[in-house]
Amino acid sequence: MEKRILEETIRLIRQKGFSFTMNDLAAALGTSKRTLYAHYSSKDKLAEAVVEQFIAEMKQMERDIYENESLDVLEKVKKMLIGLPQGMELLNMGLLSELKKYHYEAWLTLDTFIKEEWTVVLELLNECKQQKRIRNINPDLFVHMYIGSINQVYDPEYPLKHQFTTGEVLESIVDVLFNGITADEEVDAT
């Protein structure tokens, strides 16, 4: 039942944001509010469970990429930098603002995860440096530049959000961060 509750909660968040009510959720599930409260004592606890599930899914995706032996170290970093944020599409900046406003503890958990859970990426970037696959850059600075870039993508006012898919934007961000903007040879800019 908890799995169904979380799935329906995510559907309602996509539809209404965090403004849905427990009545909305109970009606969508065809159950009573009493049943919901038997599993989650409050809407705050439900929001925390959604965030915890989301974080667990992101960590599993990261683990799957890390353990994929068919990828070299640089491909792993790129896949993580493109794939993990795509998994975050549910949480655009508008929803993050609502989460912070209405369910602060859940937001704090997510914010901490987004800002601090870069251990694997940093480890892989350092491995790339040792293998001379990337230049001698500061991996922490690289990650902060990347976080700043993806924060723009999830901003509801992001000017290019209707021109490109999130995946296209993320691929471009990773391409520019990894390859810069200069060409190996002269290109026609027209």
N, CA, C and O atoms as a DFTB+ gen file, in Angstrom:
760 C
 N C O
     1  1       0.821      -1.199       0.000
     2  2       0.000       0.000       0.000
     3  2       0.869       1.268       0.000
     4  3       0.547       2.256      -0.661
     5  1       1.972       1.218       0.754
     6  2       2.829       2.406       0.802
     7  2       3.389       2.747      -0.573
     8  3       3.521       3.919      -0.925
     9  1       3.716       1.713      -1.348
    10  2       4.222       1.953      -2.707
    11  2       3.161       2.662      -3.544
    12  3       3.473       3.615      -4.258
    13  1       1.914       2.209      -3.463
    14  2       0.817       2.854      -4.204
    15  2       0.629       4.296      -3.755
    16  3       0.413       5.189      -4.575
    17  1       0.711       4.517      -2.450
    18  2       0.553       5.876      -1.920
    19  2       1.644       6.786      -2.478
    20  3       1.362       7.901      -2.915
    21  1       2.887       6.313      -2.462
    22  2       3.992       7.132      -2.979
    23  2       3.844       7.388      -4.474
    24  3       4.068       8.508      -4.933
    25  1       3.470       6.367      -5.234
    26  2       3.292       6.545      -6.682
    27  2       2.206       7.570      -6.977
    28  3       2.379       8.431      -7.839
    29  1       1.096       7.481      -6.268
    30  2      -0.003       8.427      -6.494
    31  2       0.378       9.824      -6.020
    32  3      -0.014      10.820      -6.629
    33  1       1.134       9.897      -4.940
    34  2       1.606      11.196      -4.456
    35  2       2.471      11.870      -5.516
    36  3       2.316      13.063      -5.777
    37  1       3.367      11.123      -6.120
    38  2       4.229      11.678      -7.170
    39  2       3.393      12.144      -8.358
    40  3       3.663      13.198      -8.933
    41  1       2.379      11.361      -8.726
    42  2       1.496      11.767      -9.828
    43  2       0.790      13.081      -9.482
    44  3       0.695      13.973     -10.325
    45  1       0.301      13.201      -8.256
    46  2      -0.377      14.431      -7.839
    47  2       0.588      15.613      -7.769
    48  3       0.215      16.738      -8.099
    49  1       1.818      15.365      -7.344
    50  2       2.816      16.445      -7.309
    51  2       3.060      16.954      -8.723
    52  3       3.150      18.162      -8.940
    53  1       3.167      16.044      -9.684
    54  2       3.359      16.465     -11.080
    55  2       2.162      17.275     -11.576
    56  3       2.312      18.221     -12.349
    57  1       0.986      16.889     -11.122
    58  2      -0.245      17.526     -11.590
    59  2      -0.533      18.845     -10.873
    60  3      -0.886      19.833     -11.517
    61  1      -0.387      18.869      -9.545
    62  2      -0.824      20.019      -8.752
    63  2       0.283      20.688      -7.947
    64  3       0.050      21.706      -7.294
    65  1       1.471      20.126      -7.990
    66  2       2.494      20.607      -7.080
    67  2       2.215      20.061      -5.688
    68  3       1.468      19.094      -5.533
    69  1       2.808      20.674      -4.686
    70  2       2.623      20.191      -3.316
    71  2       1.348      20.736      -2.685
    72  3       1.125      20.561      -1.488
    73  1       0.511      21.395      -3.480
    74  2      -0.734      21.939      -2.943
    75  2      -1.855      20.904      -2.877
    76  3      -2.949      21.218      -2.407
    77  1      -1.609      19.685      -3.337
    78  2      -2.648      18.661      -3.235
    79  2      -2.954      18.410      -1.759
    80  3      -2.114      18.633      -0.888
    81  1      -4.159      17.947      -1.502
    82  2      -4.554      17.661      -0.120
    83  2      -4.572      16.154       0.113
    84  3      -4.555      15.365      -0.832
    85  1      -4.607      15.779       1.360
    86  2      -4.729      14.362       1.689
    87  2      -6.079      13.836       1.196
    88  3      -6.200      12.656       0.867
    89  1      -7.096      14.708       1.143
    90  2      -8.387      14.312       0.553
    91  2      -8.209      13.964      -0.920
    92  3      -8.750      12.966      -1.395
    93  1      -7.444      14.795      -1.648
    94  2      -7.167      14.519      -3.066
    95  2      -6.497      13.156      -3.214
    96  3      -6.858      12.361      -4.082
    97  1      -5.527      12.906      -2.361
    98  2      -4.778      11.652      -2.432
    99  2      -5.674      10.456      -2.108
   100  3      -5.638       9.437      -2.799
   101  1      -6.475      10.590      -1.056
   102  2      -7.378       9.497      -0.679
   103  2      -8.365       9.205      -1.803
   104  3      -8.627       8.043      -2.116
   105  1      -8.915      10.260      -2.411
   106  2      -9.867      10.073      -3.514
   107  2      -9.193       9.398      -4.703
   108  3      -9.769       8.499      -5.316
   109  1      -7.990       9.823      -5.029
   110  2      -7.274       9.244      -6.173
   111  2      -6.962       7.764      -5.945
   112  3      -6.928       6.976      -6.890
   113  1      -6.738       7.401      -4.698
   114  2      -6.428       6.008      -4.369
   115  2      -7.678       5.174      -4.097
   116  3      -7.613       3.948      -4.019
   117  1      -8.822       5.859      -3.954
   118  2     -10.052       5.142      -3.626
   119  2     -10.004       4.563      -2.223
   120  3     -10.491       3.460      -1.977
   121  1      -9.416       5.311      -1.314
   122  2      -9.280       4.847       0.067
   123  2      -9.649       5.985       1.010
   124  3      -9.992       7.078       0.559
   125  1      -9.581       5.744       2.278
   126  2      -9.919       6.782       3.252
   127  2      -8.661       7.513       3.717
   128  3      -7.543       7.013       3.598
   129  1      -8.885       8.719       4.252
   130  2      -7.759       9.449       4.835
   131  2      -7.192       8.683       6.025
   132  3      -5.992       8.742       6.291
   133  1      -8.047       7.974       6.731
   134  2      -7.599       7.184       7.879
   135  2      -6.544       6.164       7.437
   136  3      -5.544       5.950       8.122
   137  1      -6.786       5.537       6.278
   138  2      -5.818       4.570       5.741
   139  2      -4.492       5.263       5.439
   140  3      -3.424       4.733       5.744
   141  1      -4.567       6.451       4.838
   142  2      -3.338       7.202       4.544
   143  2      -2.566       7.504       5.822
   144  3      -1.353       7.305       5.897
   145  1      -3.296       7.990       6.829
   146  2      -2.641       8.370       8.080
   147  2      -2.129       7.160       8.859
   148  3      -1.276       7.303       9.735
   149  1      -2.643       5.978       8.548
   150  2      -2.105       4.763       9.168
   151  2      -0.689       4.489       8.650
   152  3       0.133       3.895       9.347
   153  1      -0.420       4.931       7.417
   154  2       0.902       4.723       6.813
   155  2       1.818       5.936       6.984
   156  3       3.025       5.786       7.176
   157  1       1.244       7.129       6.915
   158  2       2.011       8.373       7.042
   159  2       1.254       9.290       7.990
   160  3       0.124       9.683       7.703
   161  1       1.860       9.628       9.103
   162  2       1.164      10.377      10.150
   163  2       0.828      11.817       9.763
   164  3       0.012      12.462      10.421
   165  1       1.451      12.321       8.702
   166  2       1.169      13.686       8.251
   167  2       1.599      13.836       6.795
   168  3       2.298      12.985       6.245
   169  1       1.169      14.924       6.194
   170  2       1.604      15.205       4.826
   171  2       3.108      15.479       4.800
   172  3       3.781      15.174       3.815
   173  1       3.628      16.051       5.877
   174  2       5.077      16.259       5.976
   175  2       5.825      14.931       5.903
   176  3       6.830      14.813       5.202
   177  1       5.327      13.934       6.631
   178  2       5.973      12.609       6.610
   179  2       5.883      11.990       5.221
   180  3       6.806      11.305       4.782
   181  1       4.779      12.230       4.535
   182  2       4.616      11.733       3.168
   183  2       5.622      12.417       2.238
   184  3       6.249      11.756       1.410
   185  1       5.776      13.733       2.369
   186  2       6.752      14.469       1.553
   187  2       8.165      13.955       1.830
   188  3       8.969      13.814       0.909
   189  1       8.462      13.679       3.091
   190  2       9.779      13.140       3.440
   191  2       9.993      11.771       2.800
   192  3      11.091      11.463       2.336
   193  1       8.942      10.950       2.777
   194  2       9.051       9.620       2.159
   195  2       9.280       9.731       0.654
   196  3      10.051       8.959       0.084
   197  1       8.612      10.691       0.007
   198  2       8.809      10.906      -1.432
   199  2      10.257      11.310      -1.692
   200  3      10.891      10.786      -2.608
   201  1      10.781      12.232      -0.898
   202  2      12.166      12.684      -1.063
   203  2      13.140      11.536      -0.807
   204  3      14.110      11.368      -1.546
   205  1      12.886      10.747       0.233
   206  2      13.770       9.611       0.527
   207  2      13.771       8.597      -0.613
   208  3      14.817       8.050      -0.962
   209  1      12.590       8.347      -1.194
   210  2      12.513       7.422      -2.333
   211  2      13.280       7.981      -3.520
   212  3      14.021       7.261      -4.188
   213  1      13.097       9.265      -3.775
   214  2      13.787       9.941      -4.869
   215  2      15.308       9.830      -4.697
   216  3      16.021       9.507      -5.646
   217  1      15.794      10.096      -3.493
   218  2      17.230      10.015      -3.222
   219  2      17.726       8.584      -3.409
   220  3      18.793       8.365      -3.982
   221  1      16.964       7.623      -2.933
   222  2      17.354       6.213      -3.093
   223  2      17.449       5.843      -4.569
   224  3      18.364       5.123      -4.969
   225  1      16.508       6.331      -5.385
   226  2      16.543       6.058      -6.827
   227  2      17.761       6.699      -7.477
   228  3      18.396       6.085      -8.334
   229  1      18.097       7.924      -7.081
   230  2      19.269       8.606      -7.638
   231  2      20.553       7.866      -7.255
   232  3      21.456       7.707      -8.077
   233  1      20.625       7.419      -6.007
   234  2      21.815       6.682      -5.560
   235  2      21.940       5.351      -6.295
   236  3      23.047       4.924      -6.623
   237  1      20.811       4.694      -6.554
   238  2      20.849       3.427      -7.284
   239  2      21.305       3.657      -8.724
   240  3      22.096       2.881      -9.260
   241  1      20.806       4.721      -9.347
   242  2      21.217       5.049     -10.712
   243  2      22.722       5.318     -10.745
   244  3      23.424       4.858     -11.645
   245  1      23.203       6.059      -9.764
   246  2      24.630       6.355      -9.674
   247  2      25.436       5.065      -9.493
   248  3      26.464       4.876     -10.143
   249  1      24.970       4.192      -8.621
   250  2      25.649       2.917      -8.371
   251  2      25.683       2.059      -9.633
   252  3      26.706       1.448      -9.943
   253  1      24.559       2.014     -10.363
   254  2      24.500       1.229     -11.604
   255  2      25.525       1.724     -12.618
   256  3      26.200       0.926     -13.268
   257  1      25.638       3.035     -12.749
   258  2      26.614       3.609     -13.682
   259  2      28.033       3.299     -13.204
   260  3      28.882       2.887     -13.995
   261  1      28.282       3.497     -11.926
   262  2      29.620       3.283     -11.359
   263  2      30.085       1.841     -11.552
   264  3      31.256       1.591     -11.838
   265  1      29.165       0.903     -11.396
   266  2      29.522      -0.519     -11.483
   267  2      29.486      -1.069     -12.904
   268  3      29.821      -2.234     -13.119
   269  1      29.090      -0.258     -13.871
   270  2      29.005      -0.704     -15.261
   271  2      30.417      -0.801     -15.844
   272  3      31.046       0.212     -16.150
   273  1      30.897      -2.023     -15.989
   274  2      32.275      -2.242     -16.439
   275  2      32.467      -1.988     -17.933
   276  3      33.601      -1.938     -18.408
   277  1      31.379      -1.827     -18.671
   278  2      31.517      -1.548     -20.102
   279  2      31.825      -0.069     -20.361
   280  3      32.151       0.311     -21.485
   281  1      31.721       0.759     -19.326
   282  2      32.006       2.193     -19.462
   283  2      33.388       2.504     -18.911
   284  3      33.786       1.971     -17.875
   285  1      34.127       3.379     -19.615
   286  2      35.387       3.830     -19.025
   287  2      35.075       4.951     -18.029
   288  3      33.937       5.412     -17.939
   289  1      36.075       5.372     -17.298
   290  2      35.878       6.312     -16.202
   291  2      35.273       7.642     -16.676
   292  3      34.416       8.204     -15.994
   293  1      35.705       8.140     -17.818
   294  2      35.189       9.400     -18.333
   295  2      33.726       9.267     -18.759
   296  3      32.924      10.170     -18.525
   297  1      33.385       8.146     -19.380
   298  2      31.989       7.902     -19.768
   299  2      31.090       7.816     -18.535
   300  3      29.945       8.265     -18.567
   301  1      31.605       7.245     -17.462
   302  2      30.827       7.150     -16.223
   303  2      30.492       8.536     -15.686
   304  3      29.356       8.805     -15.295
   305  1      31.494       9.413     -15.671
   306  2      31.260      10.774     -15.185
   307  2      30.203      11.456     -16.045
   308  3      29.257      12.045     -15.521
   309  1      30.361      11.377     -17.356
   310  2      29.405      12.030     -18.256
   311  2      27.997      11.481     -18.064
   312  3      27.034      12.246     -18.006
   313  1      27.872      10.158     -17.964
   314  2      26.551       9.553     -17.774
   315  2      25.922      10.007     -16.461
   316  3      24.719      10.264     -16.397
   317  1      26.732      10.103     -15.424
   318  2      26.202      10.570     -14.139
   319  2      25.746      12.019     -14.228
   320  3      24.692      12.380     -13.703
   321  1      26.538      12.838     -14.889
   322  2      26.207      14.258     -14.969
   323  2      24.999      14.521     -15.862
   324  3      24.314      15.529     -15.688
   325  1      24.731      13.646     -16.797
   326  2      23.561      13.810     -17.667
   327  2      22.365      13.045     -17.106
   328  3      21.253      13.570     -17.064
   329  1      22.593      11.812     -16.677
   330  2      21.494      10.947     -16.255
   331  2      20.870      11.304     -14.929
   332  3      19.647      11.273     -14.796
   333  1      21.683      11.642     -13.940
   334  2      21.133      11.929     -12.623
   335  2      20.212      13.146     -12.632
   336  3      19.131      13.075     -12.048
   337  1      20.584      14.252     -13.262
   338  2      19.660      15.388     -13.283
   339  2      18.370      15.103     -14.051
   340  3      17.321      15.651     -13.715
   341  1      18.435      14.250     -15.080
   342  2      17.207      13.918     -15.792
   343  2      16.239      13.215     -14.859
   344  3      15.024      13.377     -14.976
   345  1      16.775      12.440     -13.940
   346  2      15.930      11.803     -12.945
   347  2      15.302      12.803     -11.993
   348  3      14.323      12.495     -11.315
   349  1      15.863      13.995     -11.944
   350  2      15.359      15.045     -11.065
   351  2      14.312      15.926     -11.734
   352  3      13.870      16.907     -11.134
   353  1      13.904      15.607     -12.950
   354  2      12.968      16.471     -13.657
   355  2      11.686      16.729     -12.881
   356  3      11.072      17.786     -13.025
   357  1      11.280      15.766     -12.058
   358  2      10.084      15.963     -11.245
   359  2      10.223      17.217     -10.392
   360  3       9.243      17.920     -10.147
   361  1      11.435      17.493      -9.944
   362  2      11.633      18.574      -8.993
   363  2      12.189      19.818      -9.670
   364  3      13.367      20.140      -9.516
   365  1      11.347      20.514     -10.417
   366  2      11.791      21.780     -10.990
   367  2      11.885      22.819      -9.873
   368  3      11.491      22.550      -8.738
   369  1      12.398      23.988     -10.188
   370  2      12.620      24.985      -9.146
   371  2      11.315      25.432      -8.489
   372  3      11.297      25.740      -7.297
   373  1      10.223      25.470      -9.256
   374  2       8.936      25.831      -8.668
   375  2       8.529      24.845      -7.594
   376  3       8.081      25.235      -6.516
   377  1       8.687      23.560      -7.893
   378  2       8.346      22.534      -6.908
   379  2       9.308      22.550      -5.729
   380  3       8.903      22.301      -4.594
   381  1      10.574      22.839      -5.988
   382  2      11.526      22.935      -4.879
   383  2      11.151      24.076      -3.942
   384  3      11.283      23.955      -2.724
   385  1      10.683      25.185      -4.513
   386  2      10.242      26.315      -3.684
   387  2       9.047      25.916      -2.833
   388  3       8.985      26.243      -1.648
   389  1       8.093      25.206      -3.444
   390  2       6.926      24.729      -2.691
   391  2       7.352      23.751      -1.604
   392  3       6.870      23.823      -0.474
   393  1       8.248      22.844      -1.946
   394  2       8.723      21.866      -0.972
   395  2       9.357      22.588       0.215
   396  3       9.104      22.241       1.369
   397  1      10.181      23.593      -0.074
   398  2      10.838      24.351       0.993
   399  2       9.816      25.094       1.851
   400  3       9.941      25.141       3.075
   401  1       8.820      25.664       1.213
   402  2       7.819      26.462       1.921
   403  2       6.908      25.598       2.796
   404  3       6.625      25.955       3.940
   405  1       6.451      24.470       2.264
   406  2       5.434      23.673       2.954
   407  2       5.976      22.457       3.704
   408  3       5.343      21.979       4.645
   409  1       7.132      21.958       3.298
   410  2       7.681      20.733       3.904
   411  2       9.188      20.909       4.080
   412  3       9.987      20.254       3.411
   413  1       9.555      21.800       4.991
   414  2      10.940      22.238       5.120
   415  2      11.909      21.095       5.405
   416  3      12.996      21.058       4.827
   417  1      11.547      20.177       6.270
   418  2      12.462      19.075       6.609
   419  2      12.771      18.221       5.385
   420  3      13.915      17.820       5.173
   421  1      11.748      17.945       4.584
   422  2      11.958      17.160       3.357
   423  2      12.860      17.939       2.400
   424  3      13.759      17.367       1.784
   425  1      12.616      19.250       2.279
   426  2      13.441      20.083       1.405
   427  2      14.896      20.079       1.888
   428  3      15.821      19.978       1.081
   429  1      15.091      20.187       3.194
   430  2      16.440      20.214       3.755
   431  2      17.190      18.924       3.427
   432  3      18.373      18.961       3.088
   433  1      16.509      17.795       3.528
   434  2      17.118      16.505       3.187
   435  2      17.543      16.492       1.724
   436  3      18.657      16.080       1.400
   437  1      16.654      16.945       0.842
   438  2      16.949      16.962      -0.588
   439  2      18.057      17.957      -0.913
   440  3      18.962      17.649      -1.688
   441  1      17.990      19.136      -0.329
   442  2      18.997      20.163      -0.582
   443  2      20.383      19.681      -0.152
   444  3      21.369      19.906      -0.855
   445  1      20.453      19.029       0.983
   446  2      21.723      18.473       1.458
   447  2      22.240      17.428       0.478
   448  3      23.427      17.408       0.154
   449  1      21.352      16.567       0.008
   450  2      21.740      15.539      -0.964
   451  2      22.293      16.182      -2.234
   452  3      23.352      15.784      -2.720
   453  1      21.581      17.175      -2.773
   454  2      21.992      17.819      -4.026
   455  2      23.341      18.520      -3.865
   456  3      24.164      18.491      -4.781
   457  1      23.573      19.140      -2.728
   458  2      24.805      19.902      -2.520
   459  2      25.993      19.056      -2.085
   460  3      27.139      19.403      -2.370
   461  1      25.730      17.945      -1.396
   462  2      26.838      17.232      -0.766
   463  2      27.118      15.843      -1.310
   464  3      28.193      15.302      -1.050
   465  1      26.228      15.262      -2.031
   466  2      26.412      13.874      -2.465
   467  2      27.145      13.780      -3.805
   468  3      26.599      13.283      -4.790
   469  1      28.362      14.254      -3.823
   470  2      29.159      14.240      -5.051
   471  2      30.406      13.389      -4.898
   472  3      31.325      13.478      -5.713
   473  1      30.444      12.568      -3.865
   474  2      31.625      11.763      -3.563
   475  2      32.044      10.894      -4.743
   476  3      33.221      10.860      -5.101
   477  1      31.093      10.197      -5.343
   478  2      31.417       9.276      -6.436
   479  2      31.913      10.050      -7.656
   480  3      32.899       9.658      -8.278
   481  1      31.237      11.143      -7.999
   482  2      31.657      11.946      -9.150
   483  2      33.051      12.520      -8.908
   484  3      33.895      12.502      -9.804
   485  1      33.292      13.025      -7.706
   486  2      34.621      13.567      -7.389
   487  2      35.689      12.480      -7.465
   488  3      36.788      12.716      -7.966
   489  1      35.367      11.303      -6.973
   490  2      36.307      10.180      -7.051
   491  2      36.627       9.853      -8.508
   492  3      37.787       9.640      -8.862
   493  1      35.596       9.815      -9.350
   494  2      35.807       9.511     -10.769
   495  2      36.584      10.627     -11.467
   496  3      37.439      10.350     -12.308
   497  1      36.295      11.882     -11.127
   498  2      37.046      12.995     -11.720
   499  2      38.522      12.918     -11.330
   500  3      39.398      13.162     -12.160
   501  1      38.793      12.584     -10.088
   502  2      40.194      12.433      -9.658
   503  2      40.860      11.277     -10.383
   504  3      42.037      11.355     -10.736
   505  1      40.113      10.206     -10.605
   506  2      40.647       9.076     -11.374
   507  2      40.935       9.509     -12.814
   508  3      41.949       9.115     -13.390
   509  1      40.049      10.317     -13.390
   510  2      40.272      10.849     -14.748
   511  2      41.550      11.683     -14.791
   512  3      42.319      11.596     -15.748
   513  1      41.777      12.498     -13.747
   514  2      43.002      13.301     -13.686
   515  2      44.231      12.409     -13.632
   516  3      45.208      12.652     -14.342
   517  1      44.190      11.376     -12.794
   518  2      45.328      10.465     -12.667
   519  2      45.621       9.755     -13.978
   520  3      46.780       9.514     -14.315
   521  1      44.568       9.420     -14.718
   522  2      44.736       8.742     -16.005
   523  2      45.030       9.726     -17.135
   524  3      45.184       9.336     -18.292
   525  1      45.106      11.008     -16.779
   526  2      45.353      12.075     -17.756
   527  2      44.257      12.135     -18.823
   528  3      44.521      12.479     -19.975
   529  1      43.032      11.799     -18.431
   530  2      41.876      11.873     -19.333
   531  2      41.284      13.277     -19.338
   532  3      40.608      13.675     -20.287
   533  1      41.550      14.031     -18.251
   534  2      41.134      15.429     -18.180
   535  2      42.330      16.245     -17.706
   536  3      43.294      15.710     -17.158
   537  1      42.242      17.549     -17.930
   538  2      43.319      18.424     -17.488
   539  2      43.359      18.486     -15.970
   540  3      42.465      17.980     -15.291
   541  1      44.395      19.106     -15.453
   542  2      44.575      19.221     -14.009
   543  2      43.684      20.340     -13.466
   544  3      44.156      21.437     -13.166
   545  1      42.405      20.045     -13.347
   546  2      41.431      21.024     -12.856
   547  2      41.107      20.725     -11.398
   548  3      41.474      19.674     -10.872
   549  1      40.421      21.652     -10.754
   550  2      39.938      21.439      -9.395
   551  2      38.559      20.769      -9.489
   552  3      37.594      21.423      -9.885
   553  1      38.447      19.495      -9.139
   554  2      37.165      18.794      -9.269
   555  2      36.028      19.428      -8.463
   556  3      34.881      19.435      -8.909
   557  1      36.345      19.964      -7.272
   558  2      35.302      20.610      -6.467
   559  2      34.734      21.829      -7.187
   560  3      33.522      22.040      -7.193
   561  1      35.605      22.627      -7.791
   562  2      35.156      23.791      -8.544
   563  2      34.328      23.354      -9.751
   564  3      33.300      23.961     -10.050
   565  1      34.762      22.319     -10.436
   566  2      34.015      21.781     -11.578
   567  2      32.600      21.397     -11.146
   568  3      31.630      21.740     -11.821
   569  1      32.482      20.692     -10.032
   570  2      31.165      20.259      -9.548
   571  2      30.297      21.467      -9.203
   572  3      29.105      21.475      -9.508
   573  1      30.880      22.489      -8.570
   574  2      30.093      23.682      -8.235
   575  2      29.635      24.423      -9.491
   576  3      28.519      24.941      -9.528
   577  1      30.471      24.479     -10.502
   578  2      30.065      25.089     -11.777
   579  2      28.915      24.290     -12.388
   580  3      27.954      24.859     -12.906
   581  1      29.027      22.990     -12.321
   582  2      27.991      22.112     -12.857
   583  2      26.673      22.307     -12.104
   584  3      25.617      22.430     -12.725
   585  1      26.731      22.334     -10.779
   586  2      25.514      22.530      -9.978
   587  2      24.866      23.866     -10.331
   588  3      23.646      23.946     -10.471
   589  1      25.672      24.908     -10.473
   590  2      25.133      26.209     -10.870
   591  2      24.440      26.147     -12.216
   592  3      23.397      26.769     -12.414
   593  1      25.014      25.401     -13.136
   594  2      24.409      25.256     -14.468
   595  2      23.083      24.516     -14.404
   596  3      22.109      24.942     -15.025
   597  1      23.029      23.410     -13.661
   598  2      21.769      22.665     -13.635
   599  2      20.703      23.401     -12.838
   600  3      19.512      23.231     -13.099
   601  1      21.113      24.220     -11.867
   602  2      20.120      25.028     -11.159
   603  2      19.390      25.944     -12.131
   604  3      18.192      26.184     -11.980
   605  1      20.103      26.455     -13.126
   606  2      19.470      27.295     -14.141
   607  2      18.450      26.508     -14.957
   608  3      17.374      27.017     -15.273
   609  1      18.783      25.287     -15.291
   610  2      17.894      24.458     -16.109
   611  2      16.571      24.214     -15.396
   612  3      15.521      24.183     -16.038
   613  1      16.605      24.043     -14.086
   614  2      15.388      23.744     -13.336
   615  2      14.641      24.987     -12.878
   616  3      13.598      24.879     -12.233
   617  1      15.161      26.163     -13.202
   618  2      14.469      27.407     -12.886
   619  2      13.238      27.514     -13.782
   620  3      13.361      27.405     -15.002
   621  1      12.041      27.726     -13.200
   622  2      10.837      27.812     -14.031
   623  2      10.885      28.960     -15.043
   624  3      10.151      28.943     -16.031
   625  1      11.735      29.944     -14.807
   626  2      11.863      31.077     -15.721
   627  2      12.978      30.879     -16.746
   628  3      13.295      31.802     -17.496
   629  1      13.571      29.696     -16.786
   630  2      14.675      29.414     -17.707
   631  2      14.234      29.716     -19.137
   632  3      13.276      29.112     -19.620
   633  1      14.912      30.637     -19.824
   634  2      14.429      31.123     -21.124
   635  2      14.429      30.089     -22.253
   636  3      13.670      30.245     -23.210
   637  1      15.237      29.058     -22.177
   638  2      15.324      28.087     -23.275
   639  2      14.522      26.815     -23.018
   640  3      14.646      25.846     -23.768
   641  1      13.695      26.806     -21.958
   642  2      13.045      25.554     -21.572
   643  2      12.076      25.023     -22.619
   644  3      11.789      23.826     -22.638
   645  1      11.570      25.884     -23.486
   646  2      10.641      25.421     -24.520
   647  2      11.340      25.123     -25.844
   648  3      10.725      24.574     -26.759
   649  1      12.616      25.480     -25.953
   650  2      13.347      25.253     -27.197
   651  2      14.099      23.931     -27.217
   652  3      14.369      23.384     -28.285
   653  1      14.435      23.418     -26.043
   654  2      15.231      22.198     -25.943
   655  2      14.657      21.301     -24.858
   656  3      14.028      21.776     -23.913
   657  1      14.880      20.007     -25.003
   658  2      14.506      19.101     -23.920
   659  2      15.527      19.245     -22.801
   660  3      16.633      19.743     -23.013
   661  1      15.149      18.810     -21.623
   662  2      16.092      18.847     -20.502
   663  2      17.328      18.030     -20.836
   664  3      18.447      18.439     -20.525
   665  1      17.136      16.881     -21.466
   666  2      18.269      16.034     -21.849
   667  2      19.228      16.749     -22.779
   668  3      20.444      16.659     -22.606
   669  1      18.690      17.467     -23.777
   670  2      19.550      18.209     -24.715
   671  2      20.348      19.286     -23.987
   672  3      21.535      19.476     -24.250
   673  1      19.685      19.988     -23.070
   674  2      20.374      21.043     -22.326
   675  2      21.475      20.442     -21.453
   676  3      22.587      20.968     -21.402
   677  1      21.164      19.342     -20.768
   678  2      22.166      18.708     -19.901
   679  2      23.351      18.194     -20.706
   680  3      24.497      18.336     -20.279
   681  1      23.090      17.602     -21.860
   682  2      24.184      17.131     -22.714
   683  2      25.059      18.295     -23.153
   684  3      26.283      18.172     -23.192
   685  1      24.439      19.426     -23.484
   686  2      25.211      20.605     -23.894
   687  2      26.044      21.152     -22.740
   688  3      27.198      21.535     -22.929
   689  1      25.459      21.189     -21.550
   690  2      26.200      21.663     -20.378
   691  2      27.429      20.790     -20.153
   692  3      28.534      21.300     -19.966
   693  1      27.235      19.479     -20.170
   694  2      28.354      18.558     -19.950
   695  2      29.384      18.703     -21.068
   696  3      30.587      18.671     -20.809
   697  1      28.921      18.861     -22.305
   698  2      29.839      19.034     -23.430
   699  2      30.695      20.288     -23.240
   700  3      31.913      20.238     -23.413
   701  1      30.068      21.404     -22.888
   702  2      30.822      22.651     -22.710
   703  2      31.772      22.535     -21.518
   704  3      32.919      22.976     -21.596
   705  1      31.307      21.949     -20.420
   706  2      32.184      21.811     -19.255
   707  2      33.360      20.878     -19.531
   708  3      34.459      21.103     -19.024
   709  1      33.139      19.838     -20.327
   710  2      34.220      18.894     -20.617
   711  2      35.109      19.348     -21.766
   712  3      36.322      19.141     -21.731
   713  1      34.522      19.959     -22.776
   714  2      35.279      20.259     -23.990
   715  2      35.504      21.741     -24.234
   716  3      36.233      22.104     -25.157
   717  1      34.904      22.601     -23.436
   718  2      35.040      24.034     -23.660
   719  2      34.271      24.456     -24.902
   720  3      33.408      23.726     -25.388
   721  1      34.587      25.624     -25.405
   722  2      33.887      26.119     -26.595
   723  2      34.801      26.246     -27.801
   724  3      34.343      26.607     -28.886
   725  1      36.072      25.958     -27.635
   726  2      36.987      26.058     -28.772
   727  2      36.971      24.760     -29.571
   728  3      36.786      23.675     -29.021
   729  1      37.165      24.894     -30.862
   730  2      37.186      23.730     -31.752
   731  2      38.621      23.248     -31.923
   732  3      39.568      24.027     -31.813
   733  1      38.765      21.963     -32.191
   734  2      40.099      21.418     -32.457
   735  2      40.652      21.968     -33.763
   736  3      41.862      22.129     -33.922
   737  1      39.760      22.248     -34.682
   738  2      40.153      22.863     -35.949
   739  2      39.122      23.932     -36.280
   740  3      38.047      23.972     -35.681
   741  1      39.447      24.785     -37.222
   742  2      38.566      25.887     -37.568
   743  2      37.234      25.362     -38.084
   744  3      37.185      24.453     -38.913
   745  1      36.148      25.956     -37.573
   746  2      34.807      25.554     -38.009
   747  2      34.083      26.756     -38.579
   748  3      34.386      27.900     -38.240
   749  1      33.135      26.487     -39.440
   750  2      32.310      27.538     -40.020
   751  2      31.224      27.884     -39.014
   752  3      30.371      27.047     -38.719
   753  1      31.240      29.091     -38.485
   754  2      30.299      29.504     -37.438
   755  2      28.958      29.958     -37.992
   756  3      28.099      30.398     -37.228
   757  1      28.758      29.861     -39.299
   758  2      27.475      30.310     -39.862
   759  2      26.482      29.200     -39.986
   760  3      25.361      29.423     -40.442
